[in-house]
Amino acid sequence: MLDEWAGLDGKVAVITGGAGGLGRAVTVDLVRAGVAVAVCDRDQASLDVLGGLLSDLGAPDPLLVCFDVRETEALAAFFDQVDERFGRVDILVNIPGGGYRAKVLDMSPKGTMAVIRQNFLYVLEACQHAARRMQAQGGGGSIVNMSTIEAHRAMPDMGVYGAMKAAVEHLTKTLAVELGPSRIRVNTVAPDLFPNASTAAAGFSDVDQTGPLAELEDRIAVPLQRKGVDADVSGPVLFLASNLSAYVTGTTIHIDGGTLANGGWMAWPDGYHNTVPRSVLALLRGADDA
């Protein structure tokens, strides 16, 4: 019944950044749902691993291409390859993003433009390529953009990154309105705590991911008391890509374990506080004095 309602079997999906991490999970689950996939990624090794996984799943002739989505001409050529291989695009999922830690006033023009291109401009271009094809072929379609809960709150030391994710969400809403008459739905998913190589490189992942400190951190900071795993993202993406969400457009699904709902409140051992408890501050001051 769910397969029939979802209506994914036989569809064609383009997944940018779909070979590693969260992108790989999304790609694999789309294939399991009967979707033919075209994947681009800048990491050839990850594409090779993905190719093996898709072969084991019996994926029907996937298109796997290595290039950087920030390259405008390469992105356009990729969609031309999708045309040649599949002749249509029903689903687009935009995964890549990222940046580096620096205060806004310390960022160079070159660094700023690199973050803008990596998190916003390629999303705009990919949406344009996919939506034009969806309109030409008729029948509607679904576009899912990856955002972050940092689009909904300040992000010190990564302000341009956060601003571009907010821009993606605004673009998503506008596209949902403009493309609604063509029955093309556009939505975002916004994860929070998903430790991976990218977050570690940006300095946001502690080395103690499974020990007692990580467990305590999760209990304090996340209402569901754990960090996210790949399947937590791929499930909502499949929902938004499928007919199960046929009347959902212009919205964001927050995949954050409840951290945005926290609004700054955390479950410290002695109760909820929206500041660091004085008992903890005393311990920290004692450590500094020592």
ChimeraX commands (.cxc) that place a marker at each C-alpha (Angstrom):
marker #1 position 0.00,0.00,0.00 radius 0.5
marker #1 position 2.78,2.44,0.94 radius 0.5
marker #1 position 4.67,1.71,-2.28 radius 0.5
marker #1 position 1.54,2.42,-4.31 radius 0.5
marker #1 position 0.82,5.66,-2.44 radius 0.5
marker #1 position 4.43,6.83,-2.68 radius 0.5
marker #1 position 4.53,6.34,-6.44 radius 0.5
marker #1 position 8.34,6.39,-6.63 radius 0.5
marker #1 position 8.86,3.27,-8.73 radius 0.5
marker #1 position 10.13,4.18,-12.19 radius 0.5
marker #1 position 10.86,7.83,-11.37 radius 0.5
marker #1 position 14.20,9.49,-12.18 radius 0.5
marker #1 position 16.08,11.43,-9.48 radius 0.5
marker #1 position 19.08,13.72,-9.74 radius 0.5
marker #1 position 21.09,13.87,-6.50 radius 0.5
marker #1 position 23.86,16.44,-6.26 radius 0.5
marker #1 position 26.50,15.43,-3.74 radius 0.5
marker #1 position 24.87,12.02,-3.54 radius 0.5
marker #1 position 27.90,9.74,-3.14 radius 0.5
marker #1 position 28.97,10.18,0.48 radius 0.5
marker #1 position 27.54,10.80,3.93 radius 0.5
marker #1 position 23.93,11.93,4.00 radius 0.5
marker #1 position 23.84,12.04,0.20 radius 0.5
marker #1 position 24.75,8.37,-0.08 radius 0.5
marker #1 position 21.97,7.40,2.33 radius 0.5
marker #1 position 19.46,9.40,0.28 radius 0.5
marker #1 position 20.66,7.86,-3.00 radius 0.5
marker #1 position 20.59,4.30,-1.71 radius 0.5
marker #1 position 17.11,4.64,-0.23 radius 0.5
marker #1 position 15.75,6.19,-3.43 radius 0.5
marker #1 position 17.11,3.22,-5.39 radius 0.5
marker #1 position 15.54,0.84,-2.90 radius 0.5
marker #1 position 12.23,2.60,-3.58 radius 0.5
marker #1 position 12.55,1.86,-7.31 radius 0.5
marker #1 position 13.98,5.20,-8.46 radius 0.5
marker #1 position 16.58,5.47,-11.24 radius 0.5
marker #1 position 19.34,7.83,-10.12 radius 0.5
marker #1 position 21.81,10.29,-11.60 radius 0.5
marker #1 position 24.42,11.26,-9.02 radius 0.5
marker #1 position 27.19,13.82,-9.13 radius 0.5
marker #1 position 29.88,14.26,-6.52 radius 0.5
marker #1 position 33.38,15.73,-6.44 radius 0.5
marker #1 position 34.82,12.67,-4.64 radius 0.5
marker #1 position 35.60,9.89,-7.11 radius 0.5
marker #1 position 36.40,7.40,-4.35 radius 0.5
marker #1 position 32.95,7.90,-2.83 radius 0.5
marker #1 position 31.37,7.49,-6.27 radius 0.5
marker #1 position 33.21,4.20,-6.69 radius 0.5
marker #1 position 31.90,2.93,-3.35 radius 0.5
marker #1 position 28.39,4.07,-4.22 radius 0.5
marker #1 position 28.63,2.32,-7.58 radius 0.5
marker #1 position 29.33,-0.96,-5.81 radius 0.5
marker #1 position 26.40,-0.48,-3.44 radius 0.5
marker #1 position 24.02,0.31,-6.29 radius 0.5
marker #1 position 25.23,-2.67,-8.26 radius 0.5
marker #1 position 24.46,-4.92,-5.29 radius 0.5
marker #1 position 20.98,-3.41,-5.16 radius 0.5
marker #1 position 20.43,-4.07,-8.86 radius 0.5
marker #1 position 20.06,-0.38,-9.68 radius 0.5
marker #1 position 18.99,0.16,-13.31 radius 0.5
marker #1 position 22.00,1.77,-15.04 radius 0.5
marker #1 position 22.78,4.65,-12.64 radius 0.5
marker #1 position 24.59,7.72,-13.93 radius 0.5
marker #1 position 27.56,8.59,-11.69 radius 0.5
marker #1 position 29.62,11.65,-12.64 radius 0.5
marker #1 position 32.55,13.26,-10.82 radius 0.5
marker #1 position 32.74,17.06,-10.79 radius 0.5
marker #1 position 32.29,20.03,-8.44 radius 0.5
marker #1 position 28.75,21.46,-8.45 radius 0.5
marker #1 position 30.24,24.94,-8.12 radius 0.5
marker #1 position 31.35,24.65,-11.77 radius 0.5
marker #1 position 28.45,26.14,-13.71 radius 0.5
marker #1 position 29.30,24.62,-17.08 radius 0.5
marker #1 position 29.95,21.18,-15.59 radius 0.5
marker #1 position 26.58,21.26,-13.82 radius 0.5
marker #1 position 24.81,22.14,-17.07 radius 0.5
marker #1 position 26.66,19.35,-18.90 radius 0.5
marker #1 position 25.61,16.90,-16.19 radius 0.5
marker #1 position 21.93,17.64,-16.76 radius 0.5
marker #1 position 22.51,17.12,-20.48 radius 0.5
marker #1 position 23.91,13.68,-19.62 radius 0.5
marker #1 position 20.78,12.99,-17.58 radius 0.5
marker #1 position 18.71,13.84,-20.65 radius 0.5
marker #1 position 20.69,11.40,-22.76 radius 0.5
marker #1 position 20.54,8.59,-20.22 radius 0.5
marker #1 position 17.00,8.89,-18.87 radius 0.5
marker #1 position 15.13,11.47,-20.95 radius 0.5
marker #1 position 13.42,13.05,-17.93 radius 0.5
marker #1 position 13.86,14.40,-14.39 radius 0.5
marker #1 position 11.17,13.76,-11.77 radius 0.5
marker #1 position 13.08,14.47,-8.56 radius 0.5
marker #1 position 15.99,16.73,-7.63 radius 0.5
marker #1 position 17.77,16.51,-4.28 radius 0.5
marker #1 position 20.48,19.08,-3.54 radius 0.5
marker #1 position 22.86,17.93,-0.81 radius 0.5
marker #1 position 26.24,19.76,-0.90 radius 0.5
marker #1 position 27.05,22.62,1.43 radius 0.5
marker #1 position 29.66,23.69,3.93 radius 0.5
marker #1 position 32.12,26.40,4.78 radius 0.5
marker #1 position 34.82,27.33,7.21 radius 0.5
marker #1 position 34.90,29.00,10.61 radius 0.5
marker #1 position 35.67,32.71,10.54 radius 0.5
marker #1 position 34.07,35.85,11.86 radius 0.5
marker #1 position 32.19,37.78,9.20 radius 0.5
marker #1 position 34.58,40.75,9.41 radius 0.5
marker #1 position 37.57,38.46,8.89 radius 0.5
marker #1 position 36.33,36.84,5.67 radius 0.5
marker #1 position 38.00,37.77,2.40 radius 0.5
marker #1 position 35.98,38.50,-0.75 radius 0.5
marker #1 position 37.29,35.26,-2.30 radius 0.5
marker #1 position 36.35,33.20,0.74 radius 0.5
marker #1 position 32.93,34.82,0.91 radius 0.5
marker #1 position 32.17,34.06,-2.72 radius 0.5
marker #1 position 33.34,30.46,-2.30 radius 0.5
marker #1 position 30.83,29.94,0.54 radius 0.5
marker #1 position 28.05,31.66,-1.44 radius 0.5
marker #1 position 28.68,29.47,-4.48 radius 0.5
marker #1 position 28.96,26.28,-2.43 radius 0.5
marker #1 position 25.75,26.83,-0.50 radius 0.5
marker #1 position 23.44,28.94,-2.67 radius 0.5
marker #1 position 24.40,29.62,-6.28 radius 0.5
marker #1 position 24.72,25.97,-7.32 radius 0.5
marker #1 position 21.34,25.26,-5.65 radius 0.5
marker #1 position 19.75,28.00,-7.72 radius 0.5
marker #1 position 21.33,26.68,-10.92 radius 0.5
marker #1 position 20.40,23.04,-10.23 radius 0.5
marker #1 position 16.80,24.03,-9.45 radius 0.5
marker #1 position 16.63,25.98,-12.71 radius 0.5
marker #1 position 17.95,23.04,-14.74 radius 0.5
marker #1 position 15.59,20.54,-13.12 radius 0.5
marker #1 position 12.47,22.74,-13.06 radius 0.5
marker #1 position 12.77,23.66,-16.73 radius 0.5
marker #1 position 12.87,19.98,-17.62 radius 0.5
marker #1 position 9.97,19.16,-15.30 radius 0.5
marker #1 position 7.87,21.91,-16.90 radius 0.5
marker #1 position 8.70,20.76,-20.43 radius 0.5
marker #1 position 7.84,17.12,-19.78 radius 0.5
marker #1 position 4.69,17.85,-17.75 radius 0.5
marker #1 position 3.43,15.81,-14.84 radius 0.5
marker #1 position 5.00,17.85,-12.06 radius 0.5
marker #1 position 7.99,16.93,-9.94 radius 0.5
marker #1 position 9.64,17.34,-6.57 radius 0.5
marker #1 position 12.70,19.35,-5.55 radius 0.5
marker #1 position 14.25,18.88,-2.11 radius 0.5
marker #1 position 16.99,21.24,-0.92 radius 0.5
marker #1 position 19.26,20.60,2.04 radius 0.5
marker #1 position 19.28,23.40,4.59 radius 0.5
marker #1 position 20.13,23.48,8.30 radius 0.5
marker #1 position 18.48,24.75,11.45 radius 0.5
marker #1 position 21.21,27.42,11.44 radius 0.5
marker #1 position 19.09,29.08,8.75 radius 0.5
marker #1 position 16.66,29.90,11.57 radius 0.5
marker #1 position 19.05,31.31,14.15 radius 0.5
marker #1 position 22.34,33.17,14.36 radius 0.5
marker #1 position 25.52,31.22,13.55 radius 0.5
marker #1 position 28.60,32.93,15.02 radius 0.5
marker #1 position 31.86,32.24,13.15 radius 0.5
marker #1 position 29.96,30.89,10.13 radius 0.5
marker #1 position 27.66,33.81,9.40 radius 0.5
marker #1 position 27.84,33.71,5.60 radius 0.5
marker #1 position 27.15,29.96,5.59 radius 0.5
marker #1 position 24.08,30.46,7.79 radius 0.5
marker #1 position 22.91,33.38,5.65 radius 0.5
marker #1 position 23.17,31.29,2.48 radius 0.5
marker #1 position 21.16,28.47,4.03 radius 0.5
marker #1 position 18.51,31.03,4.94 radius 0.5
marker #1 position 18.66,32.18,1.31 radius 0.5
marker #1 position 18.08,28.58,0.16 radius 0.5
marker #1 position 14.95,28.40,2.32 radius 0.5
marker #1 position 13.68,31.71,0.94 radius 0.5
marker #1 position 14.40,30.56,-2.62 radius 0.5
marker #1 position 12.57,27.32,-1.88 radius 0.5
marker #1 position 9.43,29.20,-0.81 radius 0.5
marker #1 position 9.51,31.45,-3.86 radius 0.5
marker #1 position 10.05,28.54,-6.24 radius 0.5
marker #1 position 7.19,26.67,-4.57 radius 0.5
marker #1 position 4.88,29.57,-5.41 radius 0.5
marker #1 position 6.19,30.14,-8.94 radius 0.5
marker #1 position 6.25,26.46,-9.87 radius 0.5
marker #1 position 3.01,25.47,-8.15 radius 0.5
marker #1 position 0.93,25.82,-11.33 radius 0.5
marker #1 position 3.25,23.27,-12.96 radius 0.5
marker #1 position 2.66,20.90,-10.01 radius 0.5
marker #1 position 6.35,21.08,-9.10 radius 0.5
marker #1 position 6.77,20.96,-5.35 radius 0.5
marker #1 position 9.82,22.52,-3.67 radius 0.5
marker #1 position 10.75,21.88,-0.04 radius 0.5
marker #1 position 13.74,21.81,2.28 radius 0.5
marker #1 position 15.03,19.53,5.00 radius 0.5
marker #1 position 17.01,21.13,7.82 radius 0.5
marker #1 position 19.24,18.82,9.88 radius 0.5
marker #1 position 21.18,19.82,12.98 radius 0.5
marker #1 position 23.52,17.45,14.82 radius 0.5
marker #1 position 24.78,14.89,12.28 radius 0.5
marker #1 position 28.47,14.25,13.04 radius 0.5
marker #1 position 30.43,13.49,9.87 radius 0.5
marker #1 position 33.71,14.32,8.16 radius 0.5
marker #1 position 32.45,17.74,7.05 radius 0.5
marker #1 position 31.34,18.88,10.50 radius 0.5
marker #1 position 34.57,17.58,12.00 radius 0.5
marker #1 position 36.60,19.51,9.42 radius 0.5
marker #1 position 34.70,22.67,10.37 radius 0.5
marker #1 position 35.47,22.10,14.04 radius 0.5
marker #1 position 31.98,21.17,15.23 radius 0.5
marker #1 position 32.39,17.46,16.10 radius 0.5
marker #1 position 33.97,16.27,19.32 radius 0.5
marker #1 position 36.30,13.27,19.09 radius 0.5
marker #1 position 34.27,11.60,21.86 radius 0.5
marker #1 position 31.31,10.65,19.66 radius 0.5
marker #1 position 30.26,7.51,21.52 radius 0.5
marker #1 position 31.69,7.89,25.03 radius 0.5
marker #1 position 30.11,9.17,28.24 radius 0.5
marker #1 position 30.76,12.83,27.40 radius 0.5
marker #1 position 28.90,12.48,24.08 radius 0.5
marker #1 position 25.99,10.75,25.81 radius 0.5
marker #1 position 25.81,13.52,28.43 radius 0.5
marker #1 position 25.98,16.18,25.72 radius 0.5
marker #1 position 23.10,14.54,23.85 radius 0.5
marker #1 position 20.94,14.29,26.99 radius 0.5
marker #1 position 21.51,17.98,27.74 radius 0.5
marker #1 position 21.22,19.46,24.25 radius 0.5
marker #1 position 18.84,17.22,22.25 radius 0.5
marker #1 position 15.27,16.49,23.36 radius 0.5
marker #1 position 15.43,13.06,21.69 radius 0.5
marker #1 position 18.78,12.54,23.47 radius 0.5
marker #1 position 20.85,11.40,20.49 radius 0.5
marker #1 position 22.56,12.82,17.45 radius 0.5
marker #1 position 21.22,12.20,13.96 radius 0.5
marker #1 position 22.15,9.28,11.74 radius 0.5
marker #1 position 21.92,8.99,7.95 radius 0.5
marker #1 position 18.52,7.29,7.88 radius 0.5
marker #1 position 17.03,10.19,9.83 radius 0.5
marker #1 position 17.57,12.35,6.73 radius 0.5
marker #1 position 16.83,9.86,3.96 radius 0.5
marker #1 position 13.36,9.07,5.34 radius 0.5
marker #1 position 12.05,12.65,5.22 radius 0.5
marker #1 position 13.65,13.16,1.79 radius 0.5
marker #1 position 11.84,10.09,0.44 radius 0.5
marker #1 position 8.60,11.44,1.91 radius 0.5
marker #1 position 9.05,14.80,0.18 radius 0.5
marker #1 position 10.09,13.15,-3.09 radius 0.5
marker #1 position 7.06,10.88,-3.12 radius 0.5
marker #1 position 3.34,11.27,-3.65 radius 0.5
marker #1 position 2.87,10.85,0.11 radius 0.5
marker #1 position 3.63,14.58,0.29 radius 0.5
marker #1 position 1.62,15.52,-2.81 radius 0.5
marker #1 position 0.08,18.56,-1.06 radius 0.5
marker #1 position 3.27,19.72,0.68 radius 0.5
marker #1 position 5.30,22.52,-0.87 radius 0.5
marker #1 position 7.24,25.57,0.26 radius 0.5
marker #1 position 7.95,24.16,3.69 radius 0.5
marker #1 position 10.86,22.88,5.79 radius 0.5
marker #1 position 11.12,19.66,7.74 radius 0.5
marker #1 position 13.45,20.15,10.70 radius 0.5
marker #1 position 15.45,16.96,11.26 radius 0.5
marker #1 position 17.03,18.01,14.52 radius 0.5
marker #1 position 15.78,15.82,17.34 radius 0.5
marker #1 position 13.95,18.86,18.70 radius 0.5
marker #1 position 16.91,21.22,19.10 radius 0.5
marker #1 position 15.22,24.12,17.32 radius 0.5
marker #1 position 12.17,23.69,19.56 radius 0.5
marker #1 position 14.55,23.94,22.52 radius 0.5
marker #1 position 14.97,27.63,21.78 radius 0.5
marker #1 position 18.14,27.63,23.88 radius 0.5
marker #1 position 16.74,25.55,26.75 radius 0.5
marker #1 position 18.82,22.56,27.75 radius 0.5
marker #1 position 18.13,19.65,30.10 radius 0.5
marker #1 position 20.91,20.07,32.66 radius 0.5
marker #1 position 21.01,17.46,35.47 radius 0.5
marker #1 position 19.23,19.83,37.88 radius 0.5
marker #1 position 16.52,20.87,35.42 radius 0.5
marker #1 position 15.98,22.99,32.30 radius 0.5
marker #1 position 18.00,26.19,31.94 radius 0.5
marker #1 position 18.53,28.59,29.04 radius 0.5
marker #1 position 21.90,29.60,30.48 radius 0.5
marker #1 position 24.79,27.55,31.89 radius 0.5
marker #1 position 23.90,26.61,35.52 radius 0.5
marker #1 position 25.96,28.33,38.20 radius 0.5
marker #1 position 27.08,24.93,39.52 radius 0.5
marker #1 position 28.69,24.21,36.13 radius 0.5
marker #1 position 30.21,27.69,35.99 radius 0.5
marker #1 position 31.72,27.10,39.42 radius 0.5
marker #1 position 33.29,23.87,38.23 radius 0.5
marker #1 position 34.71,25.61,35.16 radius 0.5
marker #1 position 36.07,28.46,37.25 radius 0.5
marker #1 position 37.67,25.95,39.59 radius 0.5
marker #1 position 39.35,24.22,36.65 radius 0.5
marker #1 position 40.65,27.56,35.39 radius 0.5
marker #1 position 41.98,28.51,38.83 radius 0.5
marker #1 position 43.75,25.14,39.09 radius 0.5
marker link #1:1,2 radius 0.2
marker link #1:2,3 radius 0.2
marker link #1:3,4 radius 0.2
marker link #1:4,5 radius 0.2
marker link #1:5,6 radius 0.2
marker link #1:6,7 radius 0.2
marker link #1:7,8 radius 0.2
marker link #1:8,9 radius 0.2
marker link #1:9,10 radius 0.2
marker link #1:10,11 radius 0.2
marker link #1:11,12 radius 0.2
marker link #1:12,13 radius 0.2
marker link #1:13,14 radius 0.2
marker link #1:14,15 radius 0.2
marker link #1:15,16 radius 0.2
marker link #1:16,17 radius 0.2
marker link #1:17,18 radius 0.2
marker link #1:18,19 radius 0.2
marker link #1:19,20 radius 0.2
marker link #1:20,21 radius 0.2
marker link #1:21,22 radius 0.2
marker link #1:22,23 radius 0.2
marker link #1:23,24 radius 0.2
marker link #1:24,25 radius 0.2
marker link #1:25,26 radius 0.2
marker link #1:26,27 radius 0.2
marker link #1:27,28 radius 0.2
marker link #1:28,29 radius 0.2
marker link #1:29,30 radius 0.2
marker link #1:30,31 radius 0.2
marker link #1:31,32 radius 0.2
marker link #1:32,33 radius 0.2
marker link #1:33,34 radius 0.2
marker link #1:34,35 radius 0.2
marker link #1:35,36 radius 0.2
marker link #1:36,37 radius 0.2
marker link #1:37,38 radius 0.2
marker link #1:38,39 radius 0.2
marker link #1:39,40 radius 0.2
marker link #1:40,41 radius 0.2
marker link #1:41,42 radius 0.2
marker link #1:42,43 radius 0.2
marker link #1:43,44 radius 0.2
marker link #1:44,45 radius 0.2
marker link #1:45,46 radius 0.2
marker link #1:46,47 radius 0.2
marker link #1:47,48 radius 0.2
marker link #1:48,49 radius 0.2
marker link #1:49,50 radius 0.2
marker link #1:50,51 radius 0.2
marker link #1:51,52 radius 0.2
marker link #1:52,53 radius 0.2
marker link #1:53,54 radius 0.2
marker link #1:54,55 radius 0.2
marker link #1:55,56 radius 0.2
marker link #1:56,57 radius 0.2
marker link #1:57,58 radius 0.2
marker link #1:58,59 radius 0.2
marker link #1:59,60 radius 0.2
marker link #1:60,61 radius 0.2
marker link #1:61,62 radius 0.2
marker link #1:62,63 radius 0.2
marker link #1:63,64 radius 0.2
marker link #1:64,65 radius 0.2
marker link #1:65,66 radius 0.2
marker link #1:66,67 radius 0.2
marker link #1:67,68 radius 0.2
marker link #1:68,69 radius 0.2
marker link #1:69,70 radius 0.2
marker link #1:70,71 radius 0.2
marker link #1:71,72 radius 0.2
marker link #1:72,73 radius 0.2
marker link #1:73,74 radius 0.2
marker link #1:74,75 radius 0.2
marker link #1:75,76 radius 0.2
marker link #1:76,77 radius 0.2
marker link #1:77,78 radius 0.2
marker link #1:78,79 radius 0.2
marker link #1:79,80 radius 0.2
marker link #1:80,81 radius 0.2
marker link #1:81,82 radius 0.2
marker link #1:82,83 radius 0.2
marker link #1:83,84 radius 0.2
marker link #1:84,85 radius 0.2
marker link #1:85,86 radius 0.2
marker link #1:86,87 radius 0.2
marker link #1:87,88 radius 0.2
marker link #1:88,89 radius 0.2
marker link #1:89,90 radius 0.2
marker link #1:90,91 radius 0.2
marker link #1:91,92 radius 0.2
marker link #1:92,93 radius 0.2
marker link #1:93,94 radius 0.2
marker link #1:94,95 radius 0.2
marker link #1:95,96 radius 0.2
marker link #1:96,97 radius 0.2
marker link #1:97,98 radius 0.2
marker link #1:98,99 radius 0.2
marker link #1:99,100 radius 0.2
marker link #1:100,101 radius 0.2
marker link #1:101,102 radius 0.2
marker link #1:102,103 radius 0.2
marker link #1:103,104 radius 0.2
marker link #1:104,105 radius 0.2
marker link #1:105,106 radius 0.2
marker link #1:106,107 radius 0.2
marker link #1:107,108 radius 0.2
marker link #1:108,109 radius 0.2
marker link #1:109,110 radius 0.2
marker link #1:110,111 radius 0.2
marker link #1:111,112 radius 0.2
marker link #1:112,113 radius 0.2
marker link #1:113,114 radius 0.2
marker link #1:114,115 radius 0.2
marker link #1:115,116 radius 0.2
marker link #1:116,117 radius 0.2
marker link #1:117,118 radius 0.2
marker link #1:118,119 radius 0.2
marker link #1:119,120 radius 0.2
marker link #1:120,121 radius 0.2
marker link #1:121,122 radius 0.2
marker link #1:122,123 radius 0.2
marker link #1:123,124 radius 0.2
marker link #1:124,125 radius 0.2
marker link #1:125,126 radius 0.2
marker link #1:126,127 radius 0.2
marker link #1:127,128 radius 0.2
marker link #1:128,129 radius 0.2
marker link #1:129,130 radius 0.2
marker link #1:130,131 radius 0.2
marker link #1:131,132 radius 0.2
marker link #1:132,133 radius 0.2
marker link #1:133,134 radius 0.2
marker link #1:134,135 radius 0.2
marker link #1:135,136 radius 0.2
marker link #1:136,137 radius 0.2
marker link #1:137,138 radius 0.2
marker link #1:138,139 radius 0.2
marker link #1:139,140 radius 0.2
marker link #1:140,141 radius 0.2
marker link #1:141,142 radius 0.2
marker link #1:142,143 radius 0.2
marker link #1:143,144 radius 0.2
marker link #1:144,145 radius 0.2
marker link #1:145,146 radius 0.2
marker link #1:146,147 radius 0.2
marker link #1:147,148 radius 0.2
marker link #1:148,149 radius 0.2
marker link #1:149,150 radius 0.2
marker link #1:150,151 radius 0.2
marker link #1:151,152 radius 0.2
marker link #1:152,153 radius 0.2
marker link #1:153,154 radius 0.2
marker link #1:154,155 radius 0.2
marker link #1:155,156 radius 0.2
marker link #1:156,157 radius 0.2
marker link #1:157,158 radius 0.2
marker link #1:158,159 radius 0.2
marker link #1:159,160 radius 0.2
marker link #1:160,161 radius 0.2
marker link #1:161,162 radius 0.2
marker link #1:162,163 radius 0.2
marker link #1:163,164 radius 0.2
marker link #1:164,165 radius 0.2
marker link #1:165,166 radius 0.2
marker link #1:166,167 radius 0.2
marker link #1:167,168 radius 0.2
marker link #1:168,169 radius 0.2
marker link #1:169,170 radius 0.2
marker link #1:170,171 radius 0.2
marker link #1:171,172 radius 0.2
marker link #1:172,173 radius 0.2
marker link #1:173,174 radius 0.2
marker link #1:174,175 radius 0.2
marker link #1:175,176 radius 0.2
marker link #1:176,177 radius 0.2
marker link #1:177,178 radius 0.2
marker link #1:178,179 radius 0.2
marker link #1:179,180 radius 0.2
marker link #1:180,181 radius 0.2
marker link #1:181,182 radius 0.2
marker link #1:182,183 radius 0.2
marker link #1:183,184 radius 0.2
marker link #1:184,185 radius 0.2
marker link #1:185,186 radius 0.2
marker link #1:186,187 radius 0.2
marker link #1:187,188 radius 0.2
marker link #1:188,189 radius 0.2
marker link #1:189,190 radius 0.2
marker link #1:190,191 radius 0.2
marker link #1:191,192 radius 0.2
marker link #1:192,193 radius 0.2
marker link #1:193,194 radius 0.2
marker link #1:194,195 radius 0.2
marker link #1:195,196 radius 0.2
marker link #1:196,197 radius 0.2
marker link #1:197,198 radius 0.2
marker link #1:198,199 radius 0.2
marker link #1:199,200 radius 0.2
marker link #1:200,201 radius 0.2
marker link #1:201,202 radius 0.2
marker link #1:202,203 radius 0.2
marker link #1:203,204 radius 0.2
marker link #1:204,205 radius 0.2
marker link #1:205,206 radius 0.2
marker link #1:206,207 radius 0.2
marker link #1:207,208 radius 0.2
marker link #1:208,209 radius 0.2
marker link #1:209,210 radius 0.2
marker link #1:210,211 radius 0.2
marker link #1:211,212 radius 0.2
marker link #1:212,213 radius 0.2
marker link #1:213,214 radius 0.2
marker link #1:214,215 radius 0.2
marker link #1:215,216 radius 0.2
marker link #1:216,217 radius 0.2
marker link #1:217,218 radius 0.2
marker link #1:218,219 radius 0.2
marker link #1:219,220 radius 0.2
marker link #1:220,221 radius 0.2
marker link #1:221,222 radius 0.2
marker link #1:222,223 radius 0.2
marker link #1:223,224 radius 0.2
marker link #1:224,225 radius 0.2
marker link #1:225,226 radius 0.2
marker link #1:226,227 radius 0.2
marker link #1:227,228 radius 0.2
marker link #1:228,229 radius 0.2
marker link #1:229,230 radius 0.2
marker link #1:230,231 radius 0.2
marker link #1:231,232 radius 0.2
marker link #1:232,233 radius 0.2
marker link #1:233,234 radius 0.2
marker link #1:234,235 radius 0.2
marker link #1:235,236 radius 0.2
marker link #1:236,237 radius 0.2
marker link #1:237,238 radius 0.2
marker link #1:238,239 radius 0.2
marker link #1:239,240 radius 0.2
marker link #1:240,241 radius 0.2
marker link #1:241,242 radius 0.2
marker link #1:242,243 radius 0.2
marker link #1:243,244 radius 0.2
marker link #1:244,245 radius 0.2
marker link #1:245,246 radius 0.2
marker link #1:246,247 radius 0.2
marker link #1:247,248 radius 0.2
marker link #1:248,249 radius 0.2
marker link #1:249,250 radius 0.2
marker link #1:250,251 radius 0.2
marker link #1:251,252 radius 0.2
marker link #1:252,253 radius 0.2
marker link #1:253,254 radius 0.2
marker link #1:254,255 radius 0.2
marker link #1:255,256 radius 0.2
marker link #1:256,257 radius 0.2
marker link #1:257,258 radius 0.2
marker link #1:258,259 radius 0.2
marker link #1:259,260 radius 0.2
marker link #1:260,261 radius 0.2
marker link #1:261,262 radius 0.2
marker link #1:262,263 radius 0.2
marker link #1:263,264 radius 0.2
marker link #1:264,265 radius 0.2
marker link #1:265,266 radius 0.2
marker link #1:266,267 radius 0.2
marker link #1:267,268 radius 0.2
marker link #1:268,269 radius 0.2
marker link #1:269,270 radius 0.2
marker link #1:270,271 radius 0.2
marker link #1:271,272 radius 0.2
marker link #1:272,273 radius 0.2
marker link #1:273,274 radius 0.2
marker link #1:274,275 radius 0.2
marker link #1:275,276 radius 0.2
marker link #1:276,277 radius 0.2
marker link #1:277,278 radius 0.2
marker link #1:278,279 radius 0.2
marker link #1:279,280 radius 0.2
marker link #1:280,281 radius 0.2
marker link #1:281,282 radius 0.2
marker link #1:282,283 radius 0.2
marker link #1:283,284 radius 0.2
marker link #1:284,285 radius 0.2
marker link #1:285,286 radius 0.2
marker link #1:286,287 radius 0.2
marker link #1:287,288 radius 0.2
marker link #1:288,289 radius 0.2
marker link #1:289,290 radius 0.2
view
